[in-house]
Amino acid sequence: MMSEIAISLTNVSKCYKRYNRPLDRLKEIVLPGKSRAQEFWALRDINLEVAPGETLGIVGQNGSGKSTLLQIIAGTLTPTTGEVWVNGRVSALLELGSGFNPEFTGRQNVFFNGQILGLSREEIEAKFDSIAAFADIGDFLDQPVKTYSSGMVVRLAFAVIANIDPTILIVDEALAVGDARFQARCMKRIRQLKEQGVTILFVSHDSASVKMLCNRAALMDSGSILEVGTPKTVIDHYIGLLSSENTGNNQGILSVRQKLELNHGNQSFSQTDCFHKHRHGNQLAVINDVKILDVNNRPVKIIQTGASFQVWLRLEFKAKLSDCVIGISIRNLMGLVIYGTNTKLMNCQLPKSEIGQGMTIGFKLPCYLHKGIYTVTIGIHSEEGLSYDWIDDLVVFEVINGNHCEGVVDLDPTLNVEVETNDHLCLMS
């Protein structure tokens, strides 16, 4: 039944006409009957069904037809042939700034986009504070969009589509423009929408994100869908496709790494800069400042695999406490906890606190993480688990290293090779 399908495409194709000269287009209009155009088929015979609540990753080289497919599903393009059926309110982040009028302010564009997406003015007003908080662009909200940086445009665009309760969410590669903090916030919001049963189409060159976020994946090439299957299988075939074509265009994709800028300098946190994270607790102890430091106590935003670093935090006690436990949790952009510990697990008994007393703590860690973007969650609680203060994804850092491994951690392996000959055994390390 169609009610059990969120998106259905049947034999969908999209053809563009290309003219060598503008005069050829005019001649075709004035003298019909003879085509003077070259046909370019961006999509050919696409058949696809997406179930409600499913997250489908779409991968493929640049020019494979991914964006055209998403635009047709979103309704901003009309297919040349075939049928498209979409069940639900669609929110789409396709091209950077698409749907924004550069002459209007961010505030005005929020209302215009919301109305285009089917919300009344009253509904937009009710959600406006959440949208503004998520975008976090400050006074620029009342400035013309043409004055925005590319990162600010995508902040506002995603804030709109992520806060209007979509039934279907479509996200193209525009999120790669955002800085690391916003990237983490967007991925967290996408995970929340997934848990709420929103159908998601997710296009990304980040293979790890597709594997961890999506239920299924589709591989596109030259306007066709080559395969639909499990994310791992499809990603493996995608990488194999890239590896089999030794062209200049593929080189950039094979070495793709999201160039995420780490904003706000040293990644320090203060209570006045909580930027709307998920925070809870009775505030009997309060987190005031958190930084990522190197071993020389210098703030850093990028860490090399194999180096050591510190998660440094300062807290203030608002009550006399004798059972305080302080912990950290390091997560990747998909929310997977890579590592977590706390003072109790480390057999550290903190001293009793007095009202107004401050305390600083530094967790020193060796970095065995593979390259990527990671967030740090900080928590203070009692030994029985009563939360005093807890803030998710508080600071963000990037790990860089070579390309000699895959996965989440770099275990720094060594090699022992034994070469057998007729006379003796040769060992190589």
C-alpha positions as a printed Julia matrix, in Angstrom:
429×3 Matrix{Float64}:
  0.0     0.0     0.0
  1.17    3.53   -0.79
  0.51    4.57    2.82
  3.38    2.25    3.81
  5.79    4.11    1.51
  7.27    7.55    2.2
  8.9     8.05   -1.22
  8.29    6.19   -4.45
 10.0     6.81   -7.81
  9.01    4.85  -10.9
 11.06    5.06  -14.12
 12.13    8.62  -13.31
 14.42   10.29  -15.85
 15.61   13.87  -16.27
 16.89   15.29  -19.55
 18.5    18.67  -20.1
 18.93   20.31  -23.48
 22.29   21.88  -24.26
 22.83   24.34  -27.11
 26.14   25.25  -28.68
 24.93   28.82  -29.29
 22.05   30.93  -27.94
 20.96   31.4   -31.55
 20.27   27.68  -31.84
 17.73   27.92  -29.04
 16.0    30.81  -30.81
 15.94   28.94  -34.12
 14.34   25.93  -32.47
 11.56   28.16  -31.11
 11.0    30.04  -34.38
 11.43   27.02  -36.64
  9.92   24.08  -34.75
 10.26   20.55  -35.97
 14.05   20.34  -35.93
 15.95   19.88  -32.72
 19.17   21.86  -32.5
 20.05   20.75  -28.98
 22.2    18.04  -27.52
 20.42   15.91  -24.94
 22.03   15.27  -21.57
 20.3    12.7   -19.39
 21.1    13.53  -15.78
 18.9    10.64  -14.59
 17.79    7.5   -16.37
 15.02    5.12  -15.25
 15.32    5.59  -11.5
 13.19    3.16   -9.48
 13.33    3.58   -5.73
 11.13    3.15   -2.67
 11.85    4.51    0.81
  9.86    3.34    3.81
  8.57    5.73    6.5
 11.19    6.28    9.18
 14.0     4.88    7.05
 17.34    6.67    6.67
 18.74    6.18    3.17
 22.29    7.21    2.33
 23.04    8.15   -1.27
 26.64    8.0    -2.46
 28.32    8.53   -5.79
 30.88   10.6    -7.58
 30.32   14.27   -8.4
 28.05   14.4   -11.42
 26.45   11.02  -10.78
 22.96   12.55  -10.42
 22.56   12.64   -6.64
 21.58   16.31   -6.38
 19.23   16.08   -9.37
 17.5    13.12   -7.74
 17.07   14.98   -4.46
 15.7    18.08   -6.2
 13.08   15.97   -7.97
 12.03   14.35   -4.7
 11.92   17.77   -3.02
  9.75   19.1    -5.84
 12.12   21.81   -7.06
 12.67   19.96  -10.34
 10.17   18.18  -12.59
 11.19   14.84  -14.09
 11.19   14.48  -17.87
  9.57   11.06  -17.58
  8.35    8.84  -14.77
  6.29    9.22  -11.63
  7.22   10.61   -8.19
  5.12   10.04   -5.08
  6.03   11.67   -1.77
  3.98   11.18    1.39
  4.58   13.92    3.96
  6.05   17.37    4.55
  9.49   17.62    2.95
 12.3    19.75    4.37
 15.34   19.92    2.13
 18.81   21.38    2.48
 20.08   21.05   -1.06
 22.23   23.88   -2.34
 23.9    26.49   -0.2
 21.41   29.31    0.34
 18.78   27.88   -1.96
 15.43   29.46   -1.19
 17.01   32.49    0.49
 16.62   35.97   -0.93
 20.05   37.61   -0.47
 18.49   41.08   -0.17
 16.3    40.1     2.78
 17.45   39.64    6.35
 17.89   36.26    7.96
 14.77   36.87   10.05
 12.68   37.63    6.96
 14.03   34.57    5.18
 13.12   32.36    8.13
  9.48   33.43    7.81
  9.45   33.15    4.01
 11.02   29.69    4.04
  8.74   28.5     6.79
  5.67   29.56    4.84
  7.01   27.88    1.69
  7.39   24.7     3.74
  3.74   24.91    4.76
  3.84   26.6     8.18
  1.57   29.45    9.18
  3.07   32.69   10.45
  1.87   31.81   13.96
  3.65   28.44   13.8
  6.87   30.09   12.64
  6.68   32.65   15.42
  6.29   29.85   17.94
  9.41   28.12   16.59
 11.46   31.22   15.83
 13.42   31.28   19.1
 14.46   27.66   18.6
 15.52   28.39   15.02
 17.53   31.46   16.03
 19.17   29.58   18.91
 20.14   26.67   16.66
 21.56   28.94   13.94
 23.54   30.9    16.55
 24.52   33.75   14.2
 23.86   36.57   16.66
 23.05   40.02   15.33
 23.51   38.86   11.74
 19.98   37.48   11.96
 18.75   41.01   11.2
 21.29   41.67    8.45
 20.82   40.89    4.72
 21.78   37.35    3.81
 24.15   38.69    1.14
 26.45   39.78    3.98
 26.67   36.22    5.39
 29.58   33.86    5.09
 28.87   30.45    3.54
 28.96   28.9     7.0
 26.37   31.34    8.33
 24.05   30.64    5.39
 24.1    26.9     6.0
 23.62   27.45    9.75
 20.42   29.37    9.13
 19.2    27.05    6.38
 19.63   23.93    8.49
 18.15   25.62   11.55
 14.95   26.25    9.59
 14.53   22.77    8.12
 15.51   20.99   11.35
 13.0    22.8    13.54
  9.76   22.64   11.56
  8.89   19.02   12.4
  9.43   17.54    8.93
  8.07   14.17    7.87
 10.85   13.78    5.31
 14.29   15.38    5.69
 16.61   15.7     2.7
 20.21   16.74    3.34
 22.75   17.18    0.57
 26.45   17.79    1.11
 25.93   21.4     2.22
 26.68   20.53    5.87
 30.37   20.14    5.02
 30.52   23.96    4.86
 29.76   24.31    8.58
 32.41   24.46   11.28
 33.07   21.51   13.56
 30.79   22.64   16.39
 27.89   23.18   14.05
 28.63   19.92   12.23
 28.33   18.05   15.52
 25.12   19.9    16.38
 23.59   19.08   12.98
 24.45   15.4    13.23
 22.96   15.28   16.72
 19.74   16.86   15.42
 19.62   14.41   12.51
 19.94   11.52   14.96
 17.09   12.97   17.04
 14.86   13.25   13.98
 15.73    9.68   13.05
 14.7     8.5    16.52
 11.43   10.4    16.09
 10.62    8.39   12.95
 11.45   11.03   10.33
 12.34    9.66    6.9
 15.81   10.91    5.94
 17.7    11.04    2.65
 21.35   11.72    3.4
 23.96   12.49    0.75
 27.58   12.58    1.87
 31.09   11.67    0.78
 31.79   10.76    4.41
 31.6     6.96    4.28
 31.73    6.55    8.06
 28.68    8.79    8.54
 26.69    6.88    5.94
 27.57    3.53    7.55
 26.65    4.62   11.06
 23.59    6.77   10.35
 21.78    4.97    7.55
 19.64    1.84    7.39
 20.25    1.4     3.66
 22.4     3.03    1.02
 22.14    3.59   -2.73
 25.09    3.88   -5.11
 24.64    6.2    -8.1
 26.77    6.51  -11.21
 26.14    8.3   -14.5
 22.51    9.06  -13.65
 21.56    5.52  -12.65
 21.25    3.62   -9.4
 23.78    0.8    -9.55
 22.92   -0.81   -6.24
 20.74   -0.52   -3.14
 21.74   -2.48   -0.07
 23.37   -2.35    3.33
 25.56    0.72    3.91
 28.71   -1.37    4.36
 28.21   -3.29    1.11
 27.33   -0.2    -0.9
 30.23    1.85    0.51
 32.68   -0.97   -0.26
 31.45   -1.07   -3.85
 31.58    2.73   -4.05
 35.21    2.76   -2.96
 35.92   -0.02   -5.44
 34.3     2.03   -8.19
 36.48    5.01   -7.36
 39.61    2.9    -7.19
 38.91    1.34  -10.59
 38.79    4.7   -12.36
 42.14    6.44  -12.3
 40.99    9.92  -13.3
 41.82   13.35  -11.98
 38.27   13.91  -10.74
 38.36   10.78   -8.62
 41.55   11.76   -6.87
 39.8    14.48   -4.93
 37.1    12.11   -3.77
 39.5     9.38   -2.76
 41.3    11.8    -0.5
 38.15   13.48    0.72
 38.24   14.79    4.27
 35.7    17.24    5.52
 37.55   20.51    5.9
 35.84   21.59    9.04
 36.92   24.83   10.62
 37.11   24.91   14.39
 35.59   28.19   15.43
 36.02   30.42   18.46
 39.79   30.07   18.66
 40.85   27.82   21.52
 37.52   25.99   21.85
 37.08   27.34   25.36
 33.67   27.26   26.99
 32.07   29.65   29.41
 28.62   29.75   30.96
 27.69   32.71   28.79
 28.58   30.65   25.71
 26.57   27.48   26.29
 25.11   27.74   22.75
 21.96   25.81   23.55
 23.36   22.38   24.26
 21.45   19.67   26.05
 22.09   20.52   29.68
 20.53   19.15   32.84
 21.21   18.9    36.57
 20.24   20.63   39.82
 23.19   23.07   39.55
 24.58   22.29   43.01
 27.89   22.14   41.16
 28.3    24.09   37.93
 30.68   23.7    34.99
 32.16   27.13   34.26
 34.93   26.51   31.75
 36.25   23.66   29.6
 39.27   23.59   27.29
 41.26   21.13   25.22
 44.96   21.57   26.1
 48.2    20.0    24.97
 50.72   18.59   27.46
 52.22   22.07   27.86
 48.83   23.48   28.94
 48.35   25.37   25.69
 44.83   25.47   24.16
 44.63   23.4    20.98
 41.96   22.63   18.43
 43.78   19.97   16.39
 45.47   16.9    17.89
 47.88   14.54   16.17
 47.28   10.82   16.59
 49.91    9.53   19.01
 50.16   12.78   20.95
 48.72   13.37   24.41
 46.15   15.98   25.33
 44.1    17.17   28.28
 40.43   17.82   28.87
 40.65   20.69   31.37
 37.62   21.99   33.24
 36.78   24.4    35.98
 33.72   24.04   38.19
 32.15   25.94   41.04
 30.24   24.49   43.98
 26.92   26.06   44.96
 26.49   23.74   47.98
 28.54   21.64   50.38
 29.13   18.33   48.62
 31.06   15.28   49.78
 30.28   12.74   47.05
 31.06   14.58   43.82
 32.04   12.55   40.73
 33.31   14.27   37.59
 33.39   12.49   34.23
 34.06   12.98   30.53
 32.74   11.23   27.43
 34.35   11.47   24.0
 31.99   10.86   21.07
 32.23   10.92   17.31
 29.81   12.87   15.13
 27.36    9.97   15.09
 27.08   10.14   18.88
 28.97    6.89   19.45
 30.84    6.97   22.76
 34.47    6.28   21.91
 35.73    6.59   25.47
 34.44    7.65   28.85
 35.76    7.79   32.39
 35.25    9.62   35.67
 37.01   10.34   38.94
 35.33    7.4    40.67
 36.42    4.9    38.01
 39.93    6.33   38.33
 39.82    5.82   42.13
 40.12    9.53   42.8
 38.2    10.71   45.87
 37.55   14.44   45.51
 37.74   16.59   48.65
 34.62   17.93   50.32
 33.49   21.22   48.89
 32.34   24.49   50.39
 29.79   26.92   48.97
 31.44   29.17   46.39
 34.57   27.02   46.18
 36.16   26.49   42.76
 38.03   23.48   41.44
 39.99   22.68   38.3
 40.54   19.17   36.96
 42.58   17.93   34.03
 42.07   14.53   32.4
 45.3    13.71   30.56
 44.82   11.23   27.71
 46.93    9.63   24.99
 45.31   10.15   21.61
 44.8     6.79   19.9
 41.87    8.14   17.9
 41.79    7.91   14.13
 41.4    11.14   12.19
 38.0    12.82   12.49
 35.89   15.24   14.49
 35.06   14.44   18.1
 33.01   16.06   20.87
 33.48   16.04   24.63
 30.56   15.7    27.05
 31.14   16.76   30.68
 29.15   15.57   33.68
 29.14   16.15   37.43
 27.02   13.88   39.61
 26.81   12.22   43.0
 28.04    8.7    43.66
 24.4     7.58   43.54
 23.96    9.14   40.11
 22.16   12.38   41.0
 23.06   14.89   38.28
 24.54   18.19   39.44
 25.49   19.5    35.98
 25.74   17.73   32.64
 26.35   19.25   29.21
 26.41   17.21   26.0
 28.91   17.86   23.19
 30.43   20.78   25.03
 33.68   21.22   23.12
 34.87   19.92   19.76
 38.32   18.91   18.55
 39.8    17.41   15.41
 42.26   14.55   15.16
 44.66   14.3    12.23
 47.07   11.56   11.24
 48.3     9.63    8.24
 46.22    7.31    6.09
 47.74    4.06    7.33
 44.63    2.81    9.11
 40.84    2.8     9.09
 38.15    2.72   11.75
 37.79    4.63   14.99
 41.14    4.15   16.74
 44.73    3.88   15.62
 46.24    0.92   17.49
 49.74    1.78   16.2
 50.57   -1.72   14.92
 53.98   -3.12   14.07
 54.78   -5.61   11.34
 56.69   -8.88   11.48
 57.23  -10.49    8.09
 58.81  -13.93    7.68
 60.26  -14.76    4.3
 61.05  -18.44    3.79
 63.92  -19.46    1.52
 65.56  -22.8     0.82
 68.46  -22.06    3.15
 67.12  -19.96    6.01
 64.27  -17.91    7.46
 64.56  -14.13    7.01
 62.75  -11.93    9.52
 61.64   -8.43    8.64
 60.13   -5.94   11.09
